[in-house]
Amino acid sequence: MFEGQPKGLFALALANTGERFGYYTMLAVFALFLRANYGLSPAMAGTIYSSFLMLVYFLPLIGGIMADKFGFGKMVTTGIIIMFAGYLLLSVPLGGDSFALVVMLAALLLIGFGTGLFKGNLQVMVGDLYNDPQYQDKRDAGFSIFYMAINIGALFAPTAAIRIKEYAETALGYSSNDAYHFSFAVACASLILSIAIYYIFRSTFRHTEGGKKKDAVKADASTEPELTKEETKQRIVALCLVFAVVIFFWMAFHQNGLSLTYFADEFTAQSAEGLQAMCFNVWNLVAVIFIVYAGFSLFQSKTGKGKAISAIVICMALAFLCLSYDADGSITVSAPIFQQFNPFYVVALTPVSMAIFGSLAAKGKEPSAPRKIAYGMIVAAIAYALMAFGSFGLPMPQTEMGADGNPMAVHVADVTPNLLIMVYLVLTFGELLLSPMGISFVSKVAPPKYKGMMMGGWFVATAIGNQLVVVGGLLWGAVPLWVCWSVFLGVCLVAALFMFAMMKRLEKVC
């Protein structure tokens, strides 16, 4: 799985892991923070939440255009500095008045702009590692590894957010609302780690940083064939078609931080026992990941020593899980913790996905990247079909006035946590088919002169989808739950059908 990959991949992936850990720690509690700290309605909190996501994914277009002129490396470094300033501002507890709201919005602008300079350009640098002929056939696998590394950071984020908030409340004596800011401060520390990794291992990827636009174009021309105007047009049109489809995937997928979190908070059982309780301990999930990877190593290792080490790791992980099991124990389940399941599934299932597609590739039957994206849309539709089925008969969301005079959500049902755990599993299958393959497709198909811009275009599509996440907030409490989920089911199916209709044109440029 990791053999034959360029060394720069691992350095860039680790730098991104640190940044993503901080980002997802903040995001795990952000929607709940907006409602608790400022007394916002689900719709207004959803508007701010989705607008922030839109900003984070729209600004890479600007970052890409700037990088095409000034170089990818400079923009990545500048982006980290600006993000740090934003997270630092967000971590200051200022209360819930209008001034605090304005400061929070300013912090979001800084985080969004910094991410715009950092995120897309880092991924362009990853793609450029594979311009070398010896790595060209490992591009998809490389982006799967890169995507897995992102989710390692995201895996620990919900637990970190909850534990740090609890520590600020119990040990430091901060109010519930002020304690949220300590979760946001984690992002500052993680960015320091990211920039340290970036510069320590810079020599492994420095050739991808670029410089002035003319130098970047010259470098691209030395490794990639010159395209005619017609070929350039075909590629850009194909990419735009893909962008149009992924809008609706992200609209549905990023409900994990909004309406699906509302569902976890108001409709899902707040306690778990036995085996189910083990699922909410991140270290148990890490043990499962060790078992998966050691299992692959056990069968793929070419030496007896390698097989023995893999077997020992499996036994140790199984022993840890056995010791962690408490048949009579019960734990409290907080809504943000459900967000750990998606990154867990990504990390655990990436080697499975790579093995399946590797086997299909060896037989000449691997689906093209556009076809994988279409399949991903269908899988996302299945996830929301499960949510719709599981929500039949549930009452409408309810609110009441809290002691501080602000409206607060009421817990009205105790649906088994297994529903959301299963839905996140299905959504992750869709994500693995769409996201890393889509990024790989952009890096492969984008005309050399417009790489930064086209990667920015991918993020603009994601941004539009994230802005449409607000639909979940607007529907919450306005329609029956099963209708809410059916909306996302429908848009995913329509997008999949459109993708299949355009398949010949898309596969022509692959």
Buried (B, 14 or more C-beta within 10 A) or exposed (E): BEEEBBEBBBBBBBBBBBBBBBBBBBBBBBBBBBBBBBBBBBBBBBBBBBBBBBBBBBBBBBBBBBBBBBBBBBBBBBBBEBBBBBBBBBBBBBEBEEEBBEBBEBBBBBBBBBBBBBBBBBBBBBBBBBBEEEBEEBBBBBBBBBBBBBBBBBBBBBBBBBEBBBBBBEEEEBEEBBBBBBBBBBBBBBBEBBBEBBEEBBEBBEBBBBBEBEEBBEBBEEEEEEBEEEEBEBBBEBBEBBBBBBBBBBBBBBBBBBBBBBBBBBBBBBEBEEEBBBBBBBEBBBBBBBBBBBBBBBEBBEEEEEBEBBBEBBEBBBEBBEEBEEEEEEBEBBBBBBBBBBBBBBBBBBBEBBBEBBEEBEEEEBBBBBBBBBBBBBBBBBBBBBBBEBBEEBEEBEBEEEEEEBBEBEEEBEBEBBBBBBBBBBBBBBBBBBBBBBBBBBBBBBBBBBBBBBBBBBBBBBBBBBBBBBBBBBBBBEEBBBEBBBBBBBBBBBBBBBBBEBBEEBBEBE
